[in-house]
Amino acid sequence: MEKTIFDTDLIKKQFIRLLERKREIEPQYGVLKAEMESLNGQITGLEQALIAAGIDTIEIVKKVKPTSEQIKVTPKEDTLPDIIYKILAGVRKPMHYVDIEKNLRTVGYKVGGQNPANTVLAYIGRNKSRFQKAPEVGRGYYKIIQ
């Protein structure tokens, strides 16, 4: 019989811990999912009404920032492009690169360089497989590629 090269007891403990956590949060999942669907429906209806009234909803959406819970950043593990991606995914809309840099500071990530916003822009430009320009919103706006 061959010996395993990993600690099966440790894996069993982790497996049990994850199953317990899953059972702990399962009841909340259905309720939160239903609430999200309801909120999305209400938001869509109100957005359509505002657009019909000639109001630019993009400006309103820009003012809504992601909560710190939406952006789970682990600077030791995440690279700058990873964190930028999380920010854009959290807001679910295009953002100006200057605002992205401000959000990075909000979540505790300090960008280096003489002009940190330009550093962010350089990282976005080097990651064309993850980010793209959003000219429909304005100059300097970027979004994630989905």
Residue frames as qw, qx, qy, qz and C-alpha x, y, z in Angstrom:
[[0.000, 0.888, 0.460, 0.000, 0.00, 0.00, 0.00],
 [0.423, 0.430, -0.009, 0.797, 1.35, 3.40, -1.02],
 [0.261, -0.545, -0.425, 0.674, 1.62, 6.28, 1.42],
 [0.221, 0.885, 0.341, 0.226, -0.12, 9.53, 0.55],
 [0.511, 0.175, -0.119, 0.833, 2.04, 12.61, 0.30],
 [0.182, -0.488, 0.011, -0.853, -0.50, 14.86, 2.01],
 [0.066, -0.009, 0.768, -0.637, -2.06, 14.99, 5.45],
 [0.287, -0.384, -0.756, -0.446, -5.50, 13.36, 5.11],
 [0.306, -0.568, -0.639, 0.419, -6.51, 14.32, 8.66],
 [0.091, -0.386, -0.023, 0.918, -5.90, 17.99, 7.87],
 [0.183, -0.067, -0.602, -0.774, -7.89, 17.67, 4.66],
 [0.312, -0.478, -0.819, -0.064, -10.77, 15.97, 6.51],
 [0.223, -0.548, -0.443, 0.673, -10.85, 18.77, 9.10],
 [0.033, 0.261, -0.237, -0.935, -10.92, 21.42, 6.36],
 [0.232, -0.225, -0.788, -0.524, -13.62, 19.48, 4.49],
 [0.291, -0.564, -0.743, 0.212, -15.79, 19.30, 7.63],
 [0.153, -0.478, -0.208, 0.840, -15.21, 23.01, 8.38],
 [0.118, 0.096, -0.453, -0.878, -16.32, 23.96, 4.87],
 [0.288, -0.379, -0.827, -0.300, -19.41, 21.75, 5.03],
 [0.260, -0.574, -0.604, 0.488, -20.38, 23.30, 8.37],
 [0.049, -0.380, 0.036, 0.923, -19.93, 26.82, 6.99],
 [0.175, -0.109, -0.676, -0.708, -22.00, 25.95, 3.91],
 [0.309, -0.513, -0.800, -0.038, -24.85, 24.65, 6.09],
 [0.233, -0.502, -0.385, 0.738, -24.57, 27.78, 8.23],
 [0.069, 0.375, -0.148, -0.913, -25.08, 30.20, 5.32],
 [0.043, 0.227, 0.865, 0.446, -27.46, 28.15, 3.13],
 [0.018, 0.697, 0.688, -0.203, -30.67, 29.50, 4.71],
 [0.044, -0.716, -0.029, 0.696, -29.56, 33.09, 3.99],
 [0.240, -0.135, 0.658, 0.701, -28.75, 32.38, 0.35],
 [0.107, 0.525, 0.789, 0.301, -32.33, 31.94, -0.87],
 [0.099, -0.857, -0.395, 0.316, -33.54, 35.04, 0.94],
 [0.219, -0.639, 0.248, 0.694, -30.69, 37.19, -0.34],
 [0.245, 0.064, 0.741, 0.622, -31.05, 35.88, -3.89],
 [0.062, 0.706, 0.693, 0.134, -34.76, 36.75, -3.93],
 [0.165, -0.855, -0.172, 0.460, -34.03, 40.21, -2.51],
 [0.285, -0.384, 0.474, 0.739, -31.34, 40.82, -5.16],
 [0.188, 0.345, 0.775, 0.495, -33.74, 39.87, -7.93],
 [0.050, -0.837, -0.536, 0.099, -36.37, 42.20, -6.49],
 [0.248, -0.749, 0.071, 0.611, -33.89, 45.07, -6.17],
 [0.291, -0.131, 0.624, 0.713, -32.63, 44.57, -9.71],
 [0.122, 0.581, 0.740, 0.315, -36.20, 44.66, -11.02],
 [0.136, -0.889, -0.342, 0.273, -37.01, 47.84, -9.11],
 [0.315, -0.580, 0.289, 0.693, -33.77, 49.52, -10.18],
 [0.279, 0.139, 0.711, 0.630, -34.40, 48.64, -13.83],
 [0.043, 0.753, 0.643, 0.133, -37.93, 50.06, -13.69],
 [0.207, -0.882, -0.130, 0.404, -36.80, 53.30, -12.07],
 [0.373, -0.362, 0.469, 0.714, -33.87, 53.62, -14.47],
 [0.244, 0.401, 0.719, 0.513, -36.21, 53.27, -17.45],
 [0.059, -0.884, -0.461, 0.059, -38.48, 55.96, -16.00],
 [0.312, -0.749, 0.122, 0.571, -35.52, 58.32, -15.50],
 [0.356, -0.086, 0.624, 0.691, -34.24, 57.69, -19.03],
 [0.149, 0.637, 0.687, 0.315, -37.73, 58.33, -20.43],
 [0.159, -0.931, -0.256, 0.205, -37.72, 61.64, -18.52],
 [0.494, 0.792, -0.125, 0.335, -34.41, 62.54, -20.20],
 [0.454, -0.810, 0.360, -0.092, -32.21, 62.08, -17.12],
 [0.561, 0.527, -0.630, 0.104, -28.71, 60.71, -17.56],
 [0.876, -0.460, -0.011, -0.144, -28.56, 57.72, -15.20],
 [0.797, 0.261, -0.296, 0.456, -24.84, 57.17, -15.84],
 [0.080, 0.586, -0.332, 0.735, -24.03, 60.23, -13.71],
 [0.705, -0.497, 0.139, -0.485, -26.22, 58.90, -10.90],
 [0.985, -0.052, -0.143, 0.080, -24.63, 55.44, -11.07],
 [0.547, 0.505, -0.361, 0.561, -21.14, 57.00, -10.95],
 [0.257, -0.637, 0.327, -0.649, -21.94, 58.44, -7.52],
 [0.905, -0.331, 0.093, -0.251, -22.67, 55.00, -6.05],
 [0.167, 0.636, -0.746, 0.106, -19.41, 53.51, -4.79],
 [0.775, -0.076, -0.625, -0.050, -18.85, 49.85, -3.97],
 [0.653, -0.708, 0.157, -0.220, -18.86, 48.89, -0.33],
 [0.070, -0.647, 0.757, -0.059, -15.70, 47.53, 1.21],
 [0.704, -0.041, 0.683, -0.191, -17.45, 44.13, 1.40],
 [0.784, 0.589, 0.120, -0.156, -17.82, 44.13, -2.40],
 [0.512, 0.721, -0.432, 0.178, -14.08, 44.59, -2.84],
 [0.863, -0.472, 0.160, 0.087, -12.24, 41.88, -0.97],
 [0.470, 0.778, -0.378, 0.178, -8.61, 42.85, -1.41],
 [0.850, -0.448, 0.149, 0.234, -5.65, 40.84, -0.23],
 [0.236, 0.913, -0.307, -0.129, -2.68, 42.97, -1.33],
 [0.387, -0.530, 0.742, 0.137, -0.13, 40.25, -0.61],
 [0.572, 0.160, 0.794, 0.130, -1.90, 37.89, -3.00],
 [0.476, 0.775, 0.416, -0.003, -3.62, 40.22, -5.48],
 [0.467, 0.049, 0.246, 0.848, -1.72, 42.14, -8.11],
 [0.113, 0.355, 0.088, -0.924, -2.71, 45.71, -8.98],
 [0.360, 0.020, -0.590, -0.722, -4.64, 44.56, -12.08],
 [0.315, -0.315, -0.894, 0.051, -6.49, 42.00, -9.90],
 [0.092, -0.471, -0.533, 0.697, -7.60, 44.73, -7.51],
 [0.209, 0.253, -0.232, -0.916, -8.59, 47.07, -10.35],
 [0.344, -0.131, -0.817, -0.443, -10.64, 44.23, -11.80],
 [0.248, -0.422, -0.811, 0.320, -12.38, 43.69, -8.44],
 [0.040, 0.406, 0.233, -0.883, -13.19, 47.38, -8.17],
 [0.320, 0.162, -0.450, -0.818, -14.70, 47.52, -11.66],
 [0.364, -0.215, -0.885, -0.197, -16.58, 44.27, -11.09],
 [0.157, -0.393, -0.693, 0.583, -17.90, 45.67, -7.80],
 [0.184, 0.429, 0.116, -0.877, -19.33, 48.84, -9.34],
 [0.501, 0.392, 0.762, 0.123, -20.50, 47.02, -12.50],
 [0.362, 0.908, 0.207, -0.035, -19.99, 50.10, -14.65],
 [0.643, 0.459, -0.084, 0.608, -17.17, 51.90, -16.42],
 [0.444, -0.829, -0.114, 0.321, -14.99, 54.14, -14.28],
 [0.333, 0.889, -0.249, 0.192, -12.51, 56.89, -15.01],
 [0.776, 0.151, -0.448, 0.418, -8.92, 55.87, -14.24],
 [0.025, 0.461, -0.395, 0.794, -8.60, 58.72, -11.71],
 [0.709, -0.365, 0.100, -0.595, -11.66, 57.38, -9.84],
 [0.933, 0.005, -0.356, 0.055, -10.20, 53.87, -9.96],
 [0.475, 0.326, -0.497, 0.649, -7.06, 55.19, -8.26],
 [0.338, -0.437, 0.287, -0.783, -9.18, 56.92, -5.59],
 [0.900, -0.218, -0.108, -0.362, -11.01, 53.63, -4.96],
 [0.785, 0.188, -0.488, 0.332, -7.68, 51.84, -4.65],
 [0.108, 0.379, -0.492, 0.776, -6.73, 54.25, -1.86],
 [0.645, -0.344, 0.067, -0.679, -10.16, 53.69, -0.26],
 [0.967, -0.128, -0.183, -0.124, -9.54, 49.94, -0.02],
 [0.639, -0.694, 0.303, 0.135, -6.05, 50.52, 1.37],
 [0.824, 0.173, 0.286, 0.458, -3.88, 50.02, -1.71],
 [0.091, -0.856, 0.156, 0.484, -1.26, 52.70, -2.28],
 [0.781, 0.537, 0.189, 0.255, -0.23, 53.08, -5.90],
 [0.549, -0.475, 0.167, 0.667, 3.33, 54.28, -6.48],
 [0.464, 0.447, 0.403, 0.650, 4.78, 56.68, -9.01],
 [0.120, -0.052, -0.086, 0.988, 4.84, 60.45, -9.37],
 [0.522, 0.014, -0.078, -0.849, 1.25, 60.40, -10.59],
 [0.370, -0.024, 0.900, -0.228, -0.58, 57.35, -9.14],
 [0.662, 0.504, 0.315, -0.457, -3.55, 57.79, -11.50],
 [0.503, 0.664, -0.467, -0.298, -1.22, 57.55, -14.49],
 [0.096, -0.344, 0.931, -0.075, 0.33, 54.42, -12.97],
 [0.572, 0.256, 0.682, -0.377, -3.16, 52.90, -12.78],
 [0.621, 0.660, -0.054, -0.420, -3.74, 53.89, -16.42],
 [0.231, 0.588, -0.757, -0.165, -0.48, 52.17, -17.42],
 [0.300, -0.093, 0.930, -0.193, -1.53, 48.94, -15.66],
 [0.640, 0.469, 0.428, -0.433, -4.92, 49.05, -17.36],
 [0.506, 0.710, -0.329, -0.364, -3.24, 49.59, -20.74],
 [0.078, 0.469, -0.878, -0.053, -0.95, 46.59, -20.20],
 [0.294, 0.102, 0.919, -0.242, -3.89, 44.31, -19.43],
 [0.409, 0.184, -0.341, -0.826, -5.97, 44.54, -22.60],
 [0.382, -0.119, -0.895, -0.198, -7.29, 41.01, -22.06],
 [0.229, -0.429, -0.761, 0.430, -9.06, 42.19, -18.88],
 [0.022, 0.676, 0.293, -0.676, -9.91, 45.86, -19.49],
 [0.373, 0.429, 0.529, 0.630, -11.24, 47.89, -22.38],
 [0.004, 0.025, 0.034, -0.999, -11.99, 51.52, -23.05],
 [0.123, 0.621, 0.758, -0.157, -15.56, 52.70, -22.59],
 [0.160, 0.048, 0.231, 0.959, -15.79, 55.58, -25.07],
 [0.240, -0.592, -0.633, -0.438, -19.59, 55.56, -24.82],
 [0.478, -0.736, -0.393, 0.276, -19.20, 56.97, -21.30],
 [0.015, 0.991, -0.129, -0.034, -16.33, 59.34, -21.96],
 [0.566, 0.611, -0.469, 0.293, -12.61, 59.73, -22.39],
 [0.028, 0.490, -0.712, 0.502, -10.49, 57.94, -19.79],
 [0.759, -0.179, 0.337, -0.527, -13.24, 55.49, -18.80],
 [0.285, 0.303, -0.902, -0.119, -12.56, 51.77, -18.64],
 [0.838, -0.162, 0.152, -0.498, -14.58, 48.63, -18.03],
 [0.466, -0.308, 0.828, 0.046, -13.87, 44.96, -17.57],
 [0.491, 0.227, -0.661, -0.520, -14.12, 42.50, -20.42],
 [0.653, -0.123, 0.583, -0.467, -16.68, 39.87, -19.55]]
